[in-house]
Amino acid sequence: MKKAPNKTVKGRIGLSFDDFLKDDGSYEGVTARAIKRVLARQLAELMRREEISKTELATRMKTSRAQLDRLLDPENESVTLGTLARAAKAVGRHLRMELV
């Protein structure tokens, strides 16, 4: 039996990925994890670019290396906004968040 050729359709077919996650009930969690991963990678990149060691950054943040390791771990979600703000300040940046 011969298959019908695939038709090219302009526009979207079905739900967007965001809509899928919202329908699934996992949108907020997935979004929060993605944001944490991005922040951890940005911080690690700033540390590399400005040659800031983990020990130095922990000292600037007035925290432990263990806490800093949790912050830099993209999979670890147990980081507070206060910790993120201190990390940003320690590398000469500002943490900016907004509700959209």
Residue frames as a rotation matrix with the C-alpha (Angstrom) as fourth column:
MET 1
0.582 0.813 0.000 0.00
0.813 -0.582 0.000 0.00
0.000 0.000 -1.000 0.00
LYS 2
-0.274 -0.665 0.694 1.31
0.676 -0.647 -0.353 3.43
0.684 0.373 0.627 -0.97
LYS 3
-0.194 0.150 -0.969 1.59
0.856 -0.458 -0.242 6.17
-0.480 -0.876 -0.040 1.70
ALA 4
0.777 0.465 0.425 0.10
0.599 -0.754 -0.270 9.56
0.194 0.464 -0.864 1.00
PRO 5
-0.220 -0.900 0.376 2.78
0.640 -0.424 -0.641 12.25
0.736 0.100 0.669 0.61
ASN 6
-0.202 0.065 -0.977 3.29
0.895 -0.393 -0.211 14.59
-0.398 -0.917 0.021 3.56
LYS 7
0.476 0.420 0.773 1.66
0.688 -0.725 -0.029 17.93
0.549 0.546 -0.634 3.02
THR 8
-0.736 -0.670 -0.095 3.43
0.622 -0.615 -0.486 21.13
0.267 -0.417 0.869 3.90
VAL 9
0.425 0.903 -0.062 1.18
0.817 -0.353 0.455 23.21
0.389 -0.244 -0.888 6.10
LYS 10
-0.421 -0.508 0.752 1.85
0.135 -0.855 -0.502 26.84
0.897 -0.110 0.428 6.85
GLY 11
0.157 0.444 0.882 1.49
-0.785 -0.485 0.384 27.83
0.599 -0.753 0.272 10.48
ARG 12
-0.659 -0.418 0.625 1.37
-0.746 0.466 -0.475 25.71
-0.092 -0.780 -0.620 13.57
ILE 13
-0.008 0.634 -0.773 -0.08
-0.250 0.747 0.615 22.30
0.968 0.198 0.153 13.99
GLY 14
0.320 0.207 -0.924 -1.33
0.704 0.600 0.379 21.54
0.633 -0.773 0.047 17.48
LEU 15
0.963 0.088 -0.256 -0.17
0.261 -0.558 0.788 23.06
-0.073 -0.825 -0.560 20.72
SER 16
0.371 -0.895 0.248 3.03
-0.549 -0.427 -0.719 24.98
0.749 0.130 -0.649 21.31
PHE 17
-0.265 -0.548 -0.793 5.51
0.380 0.697 -0.608 23.34
0.887 -0.462 0.024 23.66
ASP 18
-0.930 -0.024 0.366 4.60
-0.287 -0.575 -0.766 25.89
0.229 -0.818 0.528 26.35
ASP 19
-0.030 0.997 0.071 0.92
-0.954 -0.050 0.297 25.03
0.299 -0.059 0.952 25.95
PHE 20
0.260 0.045 -0.964 1.77
-0.083 0.996 0.024 21.33
0.962 0.074 0.263 26.18
LEU 21
-0.693 -0.607 -0.389 3.69
0.352 0.187 -0.917 21.88
0.630 -0.772 0.084 29.44
LYS 22
-0.733 0.505 0.455 0.86
-0.672 -0.641 -0.371 24.01
0.105 -0.578 0.809 30.85
ASP 23
0.290 0.878 -0.382 -1.70
-0.773 0.450 0.448 21.35
0.565 0.165 0.809 29.99
ASP 24
0.105 -0.379 -0.920 0.59
0.231 0.909 -0.348 18.75
0.967 -0.176 0.183 31.54
GLY 25
0.955 0.297 -0.001 0.89
0.092 -0.291 0.952 20.86
0.283 -0.909 -0.305 34.73
SER 26
0.457 -0.858 -0.235 4.67
0.833 0.321 0.451 21.02
-0.311 -0.401 0.861 34.56
TYR 27
0.549 -0.220 0.806 5.23
0.505 -0.681 -0.530 24.45
0.666 0.698 -0.263 32.98
GLU 28
0.849 -0.192 0.493 6.24
-0.443 -0.768 0.463 26.30
0.289 -0.611 -0.737 36.16
GLY 29
0.706 -0.592 0.389 8.67
-0.033 0.521 0.853 23.61
-0.707 -0.615 0.349 37.28
VAL 30
0.409 -0.543 0.733 10.28
0.900 0.372 -0.226 23.23
-0.150 0.752 0.641 33.88
THR 31
0.642 -0.120 0.757 10.59
0.252 -0.900 -0.356 27.01
0.724 0.420 -0.548 33.52
ALA 32
0.879 -0.314 0.358 12.14
-0.467 -0.417 0.780 27.39
-0.096 -0.853 -0.513 36.99
ARG 33
0.538 -0.710 0.454 14.71
0.382 0.686 0.619 24.68
-0.751 -0.160 0.641 36.26
ALA 34
0.434 -0.356 0.828 15.58
0.863 -0.101 -0.495 26.25
0.259 0.929 0.264 32.92
ILE 35
0.795 -0.116 0.595 16.08
-0.162 -0.987 0.023 29.66
0.585 -0.115 -0.803 34.52
LYS 36
0.793 -0.520 0.317 18.32
-0.309 0.105 0.945 28.16
-0.525 -0.848 -0.078 37.23
ARG 37
0.446 -0.641 0.624 20.42
0.755 0.644 0.123 26.38
-0.481 0.417 0.771 34.60
VAL 38
0.532 -0.210 0.820 20.87
0.568 -0.629 -0.530 29.57
0.627 0.748 -0.215 32.61
LEU 39
0.854 -0.192 0.484 21.86
-0.433 -0.778 0.454 31.56
0.289 -0.598 -0.748 35.71
ALA 40
0.695 -0.626 0.354 24.35
0.049 0.533 0.845 28.89
-0.717 -0.570 0.401 36.81
ARG 41
0.347 -0.564 0.750 25.96
0.928 0.324 -0.186 28.84
-0.138 0.760 0.635 33.37
GLN 42
0.668 -0.083 0.739 26.08
0.219 -0.928 -0.302 32.64
0.711 0.364 -0.602 33.16
LEU 43
0.875 -0.342 0.343 27.75
-0.463 -0.379 0.802 32.84
-0.144 -0.860 -0.489 36.57
ALA 44
0.519 -0.708 0.479 30.29
0.437 0.701 0.563 30.14
-0.735 -0.083 0.673 35.67
GLU 45
0.420 -0.332 0.845 31.07
0.854 -0.170 -0.491 31.97
0.307 0.928 0.212 32.41
LEU 46
0.804 -0.116 0.584 31.59
-0.198 -0.977 0.079 35.28
0.561 -0.179 -0.808 34.25
MET 47
0.783 -0.545 0.301 33.89
-0.232 0.193 0.953 33.54
-0.578 -0.816 0.025 36.72
ARG 48
0.391 -0.643 0.659 35.92
0.802 0.589 0.099 32.03
-0.452 0.490 0.746 33.88
ARG 49
0.516 -0.130 0.847 36.09
0.637 -0.603 -0.481 35.27
0.573 0.787 -0.229 31.90
GLU 50
0.660 -0.212 0.721 37.10
-0.434 -0.890 0.136 37.38
0.613 -0.403 -0.680 34.91
GLU 51
-0.162 -0.795 -0.584 39.35
0.052 0.584 -0.810 34.66
0.985 -0.162 -0.054 36.35
ILE 52
-0.075 0.250 0.965 37.48
-0.960 -0.280 -0.002 34.44
0.270 -0.927 0.261 39.66
SER 53
-0.817 -0.253 -0.519 38.07
-0.131 0.957 -0.260 31.20
0.562 -0.145 -0.814 41.54
LYS 54
0.164 0.895 -0.415 35.35
0.333 0.345 0.877 29.44
0.928 -0.282 -0.242 43.50
THR 55
-0.117 -0.294 -0.949 37.17
0.991 0.028 -0.131 30.26
0.065 -0.955 0.288 46.71
GLU 56
-0.960 -0.278 -0.024 37.34
0.278 -0.961 0.007 33.94
-0.025 0.000 1.000 45.80
LEU 57
-0.480 0.849 0.221 33.67
-0.209 -0.356 0.911 34.10
0.852 0.391 0.348 44.81
ALA 58
0.226 0.545 -0.807 32.60
0.680 0.505 0.532 32.30
0.697 -0.669 -0.257 47.99
THR 59
-0.495 -0.495 -0.714 34.61
0.853 -0.435 -0.289 34.83
-0.167 -0.752 0.638 50.00
ARG 60
-0.962 0.154 0.226 33.03
-0.057 -0.921 0.386 37.75
0.267 0.358 0.895 48.14
MET 61
-0.142 0.984 -0.103 29.58
-0.149 0.081 0.986 36.27
0.979 0.155 0.135 48.75
LYS 62
-0.518 -0.143 0.844 30.38
-0.843 -0.082 -0.531 35.57
0.145 -0.986 -0.078 52.42
THR 63
0.689 0.717 0.105 29.32
-0.722 0.692 0.013 31.96
-0.063 -0.084 0.994 51.98
SER 64
0.108 -0.630 0.769 30.85
-0.306 0.715 0.629 28.50
-0.946 -0.304 -0.116 51.88
ARG 65
-0.739 -0.421 -0.527 32.29
-0.643 0.203 0.739 26.66
-0.203 0.884 -0.421 48.90
ALA 66
-0.815 0.489 0.311 29.58
0.471 0.871 -0.138 24.03
-0.338 0.034 -0.940 49.40
GLN 67
0.153 0.894 -0.421 26.86
0.319 -0.448 -0.835 26.68
-0.935 -0.006 -0.354 49.01
LEU 68
-0.070 -0.263 -0.962 28.63
-0.752 -0.620 0.225 28.05
-0.656 0.739 -0.154 45.93
ASP 69
-0.959 -0.280 0.045 28.86
-0.198 0.773 0.602 24.56
-0.203 0.569 -0.797 44.45
ARG 70
-0.345 0.913 0.216 25.07
0.683 0.402 -0.609 24.20
-0.644 -0.062 -0.763 44.89
LEU 71
0.299 0.426 -0.854 24.60
-0.177 -0.854 -0.489 27.55
-0.938 0.297 -0.181 43.15
LEU 72
-0.321 -0.551 -0.771 26.83
-0.853 -0.186 0.488 26.54
-0.412 0.814 -0.410 40.23
ASP 73
-0.862 0.081 0.500 25.17
0.174 0.974 0.143 23.13
-0.476 0.210 -0.854 39.86
PRO 74
-0.775 0.574 -0.264 22.60
-0.578 -0.476 0.663 23.57
0.254 0.667 0.701 37.05
GLU 75
-0.360 0.644 -0.675 20.61
0.174 0.757 0.630 20.61
0.917 0.109 -0.384 38.40
ASN 76
-0.611 0.090 -0.786 20.35
0.791 0.095 -0.604 21.88
0.021 -0.991 -0.130 41.99
GLU 77
-0.108 0.704 0.702 17.20
0.431 -0.603 0.671 23.92
0.896 0.375 -0.238 42.47
SER 78
0.540 0.354 -0.764 17.62
0.825 -0.042 0.564 24.68
0.168 -0.934 -0.314 46.18
VAL 79
-0.668 -0.743 0.045 19.00
0.735 -0.668 -0.121 28.19
0.120 -0.048 0.992 45.72
THR 80
0.195 0.764 -0.616 17.32
0.794 -0.491 -0.357 31.28
-0.575 -0.419 -0.702 47.11
LEU 81
0.715 0.115 0.690 16.86
0.548 -0.704 -0.451 34.62
0.434 0.701 -0.566 45.40
GLY 82
0.916 -0.400 0.022 19.07
-0.307 -0.666 0.680 36.14
-0.257 -0.630 -0.733 48.09
THR 83
0.216 -0.858 0.465 21.91
0.273 0.511 0.815 33.81
-0.937 -0.050 0.345 47.16
LEU 84
0.245 -0.067 0.967 21.47
0.969 0.064 -0.240 34.60
-0.045 0.996 0.081 43.47
ALA 85
0.924 0.132 0.359 21.48
0.168 -0.983 -0.071 38.34
0.344 0.126 -0.930 44.20
ARG 86
0.684 -0.729 0.033 24.67
-0.290 -0.230 0.929 38.04
-0.670 -0.645 -0.368 46.31
ALA 87
0.090 -0.646 0.758 26.35
0.682 0.595 0.426 36.05
-0.726 0.478 0.494 43.55
ALA 88
0.548 0.174 0.818 25.43
0.781 -0.456 -0.426 38.67
0.299 0.873 -0.386 40.96
LYS 89
0.975 -0.173 0.140 26.77
-0.212 -0.915 0.342 41.45
0.068 -0.363 -0.929 43.17
ALA 90
0.511 -0.820 0.257 29.98
0.003 0.301 0.954 39.49
-0.860 -0.487 0.156 43.81
VAL 91
-0.197 -0.570 0.798 30.73
0.864 0.283 0.416 39.45
-0.463 0.771 0.437 40.07
GLY 92
-0.806 -0.200 -0.557 29.72
0.073 -0.968 0.242 43.08
-0.587 0.154 0.795 39.55
ARG 93
-0.793 0.604 0.083 26.28
0.126 0.029 0.992 42.38
0.596 0.796 -0.099 38.10
HIS 94
-0.599 0.709 0.374 22.66
-0.748 -0.327 -0.577 42.80
-0.287 -0.625 0.726 39.13
LEU 95
-0.845 0.452 0.286 20.03
0.479 0.878 0.029 40.10
-0.238 0.161 -0.958 39.31
ARG 96
-0.670 0.668 -0.323 16.97
-0.713 -0.701 0.030 41.16
-0.206 0.251 0.946 37.35
MET 97
-0.834 0.520 0.186 13.73
0.535 0.844 0.040 39.23
-0.136 0.133 -0.982 37.44
GLU 98
-0.740 0.650 -0.172 10.29
-0.659 -0.752 -0.007 40.16
-0.133 0.108 0.985 36.27
LEU 99
-0.368 0.733 0.572 6.80
0.270 0.673 -0.689 38.77
-0.890 -0.100 -0.445 36.12
VAL 100
-0.851 0.085 -0.518 5.47
-0.505 -0.403 0.763 38.51
-0.144 0.911 0.386 32.59
